[in-house]
């Protein structure tokens, strides 16, 4: 039963992966502007400003299909930290958000990783794919995550020093293969200093000897990290991978990597799995109203048709 369910999940997710010709380059400005509108939807708790939605639009939250207005976007949140990269080959973006309170000042701790995918040509949005962590998730503490992430430098990389798409993907795959392939450890381009922000646990202390090898898998015969979805942006030396951590009861997972001078510099992870490592010292977010649906239109449609069900 476990494998049938995993297969069904992977097949469903696979249907949403883009099929883009390698020679096509998407409009970075447009994709960035759509990511801005997506962040605005989080801030307002409304999705009316999401324009150019495809007829076949799908919304995934933690690897499950649902109505867009029944999930995290039906919360008006104060964004404490935002980081976005754009993939001009796959017509996609990835945005990391860290949130500690809603717009009313009430506790609302979340760390969110979102891939947004657009169709080539008209650039209509056909998929919003989120990994949403909150109180109880793996090593979760949004306040600590915000503290550590705010100290890092994810700025643009000089053009002649940018890693290739191929190197970024090879590095990310090698890292994620470590759970199921011992030889993958030697294929990772380890850098020094390098720091990993795993949930809210930080492997660095600001020293030149900081290492991302701390806590890497020693059991390399585990189930693989499967169904990987990539967003690659060499201008920031970054790659986002959403996947399924099979060895953690098929946990939804987000890993983002940054390479500098061809070596790993930063790793951020978001994993939706129970964690007994840290006591929950942040209150869980308050529940929000449910019961709205979305009207889908064509490529020129706007997500503004909310009706009570």
N, C-alpha and C positions, 0 to 999 in steps of 0.2 A: 504494500500500500504506500509506503514511504516513497518508493521510486516512481510509482505511478503519479503521485501528487507532485513530486519534484518535476517530473517530465512534463506534466500539464502546465505547471507554472512557467517553466523555461520556454515551452512552446508558445504560450500566450505572450510572454515578454518578447520573445524573438520576433513575433509578428510586427512589432513596433520599431524594429531597428531600421535605420535608413539604408537606402540603396542609392548611392550618389556616385556619379562618374568622377573619377579621380581628377579629371581635367577641369572640372567646374569649381569656381570659387564664389562663395556666397558673400553677401554684403555685410561686412562687419558692423557698420554703423547701424543698419536695420536690426540685426540680431541683438546688438547691445541695447538698442532702444526698447525692444520687446522685453528683454531682461529687466530693464528699468520699470516697465509697466507691470511686470510680474511682481517685483518688489513693492511697488505702489499698492498692488492688490493685498499684499500682506499688511501694509500699513493702514489701509482703510477697511479691511474685512469685506471688500467688494471686488467683483471681477469685471465690472462694466467697462473698464479701460483696456481690457485685453482685446485687441483688434486683429482682424485677418485670421480667423479661426477656421480650420479646414472642416469639411463635412465629416471626415472620419476621425475627428479629434477624440483623443483618449487621455484620461487623467489617471495616473498611477500614484498611489501613496503607500510606501513600504511594500512594493511589489504586488499590490492589489488594486484592481480597477474599481473606481468608485465615482460618484458624481463630484464634480469639482467643488461645489458649494456645500458638500457634506463633510469636508475634510478641514485641514489646517487653515485654508484660505478664508474660512468663515470666522476668523479671529482678527481683530484690529490690534496689531502688535507694534511695539516700538523696536525698531531695528538698531541694535547696538553695534553690529559689525556686518559688513557686506563685502564680498570678494567675488568677482565674476571673470571668467575666461570665455573666449569665443573660438569655435572651431569653424574656419571658413571653408574647409573641405567637406565636412559632414553637415554643414548648415545647422549648427547646434551651439548651445551655451551651457555652462555650468556655473551655478551661483551657490556660494556658501553663506548662510545667515546664522548669526548668533543673537539670541533674544533672551532677555531676563524678565521683562515686564510688558504688559499690554499698554495701550495708549492711555488707559485710565490709571496707570501706575500700580496695578495689581500684579502680583507675581505670575509670570507666564514663561517659565524656562523652556527654551527650545534650541536645538542646533539642527539645522536643516541643510541638506545638500540636494540641489535640484538640477537635473538636466532637462533642457527644452530643445525640442527638435522641430525643424522647419522643412517644408517641401522645397526642392530646388525649383527655380523659376519664379513662382509667385510668392515664395517664402511664407506661405500660410503655415501656422502652427498646428501640427498634428499630434504632438505628444508633450505633456508635462509629466515628468517622472521624478518623484521626490522620495528621499529618505528622511524621515522626520523622527528625531530622537527627543525624548523628554524624560522627566523623572522616572527612574527605574530602568532606563536603558543602560547599555554597557558603559561602565565607568563615567556615568553622566554627572556633570555639574556645570551648568551653563556659565556661571559666574567665573569659575576657574578657567574654563575654556576661553572665555572672552579675555581674561587677563593675559593668558599665554599668547593667544593669536594676535593680540594687539601689539605685541613686542616684535613680531616678525616682519620681514621685508619681502613682499611678493610683488615688487615693482617690475616694470618692463625691463627686459634684458637687451643689452646692446645687440644690434643686428648681427654683427660678426661673431657673437658669442652664444647665439641661440642654438639649443639642441634641435636636431631634426625630429620630425614626426616619428620616424622609425625608431630612433633612439629612445624617445619618450615611451613609446608603446612597449618596446623590448624591456625597458627598465621596470615598468609597471607590471608587466606580465611575469617577469622573473620574480619580483617581490611576492606577488600573489600566488605564484606556484610553489613557494617554500613549504606550504602546509602539506603538499602532496608529492614533492620532488626534492630530494636532498641536494641534488646537483644545482638546483636553481639558486641556492645561496651564493655560489661562486659567480653566478651570472649577473647578480645585482651590482650596479655601479655605485658601491658605497662611497659616500663622501665624508669628509671630516673638516669642520664640524657638520653634524647632521642631527636634527631633532625631530622626534615623532610626537604629535599631539593625539593620543589615543583616548577618545572621549575627553576627559578632563585631566588625564595623567600625562605629564610632560617628561621626556627623557633627557632634556637638556638643562644646563645650569649656567649658560652663557660662556662656557669655556671652549677653547679651540679644539679640545679633545672630545666634545660632545659627540655621541654616536647613536645612530638609529638601529644598531644591532642589539641594543638592550631589549631582552624579552622576545627575540625572534623565535619561531617554532623550533623545538628540538625533536619533536615527533613529526617526521616528514612522510608519514604513511597515512595521513588523514584524508577525509573526503576533500575534493577540490573546491576552490572558490570559482563557481560556475556562472554562466550567463553574464558575461562582462559586457558592459555598455560604455563606450569611450567618448570623451570630449577632449580634444588635443589642441593646445594653443602654444606653439613654440615661442611666440612673442613674450610670453610670461614664463617660459620654460616649464609649463605645467600640463598635467594630464589628470583628468577625472575618470575614475572607473566606478560604476555602480555594479554590484554583483550579488550573488547568493553565497553566503558562508555556509556550506553544507554541513561542516563539522560542528556548527553551532545551531543545530536544529533548523537549518535553512534560513538563517538570519539575514534580513536585508542589510546591505552594507554599502558604505561609500568610502573610497580611498582617493585622496588627491595627493599627487606628488609634484614637487618642484625640483628641477635639476639646475645646477649652476656649474659652469665649466665641465659639463658632461657627467657630473656626479650628483647623487642625491643630497639635497640640502634640507628640505622640509617634507614631512608626511603628516597629513590630517586624516583621521578616521572617524566614521560615524557608524555604529553597529547597533541594530535593534535586537538586543538579546538581554536577558536578565543578568544583572551584575550584583554579586554579593561582596564585591571588593571594597566599595565605598558606601558608607551609610548615607542615606538620602538626607542632606541638610538643606535642600531647597524644597519648598512646597510644590506640590503638583499643580499644574494650571487648572483654573476653574473650567467647568464644563460650559459649552456654548450651545445656543439654539441650533436645531437641525430642521430639515424638512423643506429645503429648497432645491429646485432643479434648474438645469441650464437648457436653453434652447440653442441648438447648433444651427449654423447657417453655412453658407458657402465660403469660398476663399476670401470674400470681402466682408464677411460677417464680423460682428462685434459681440463679445460675451456680455450682453446687457439685458437679456430676457429672463429675469428671475421671476418665477411664479410660485405661489404657495401650492404645495401638493396636498 
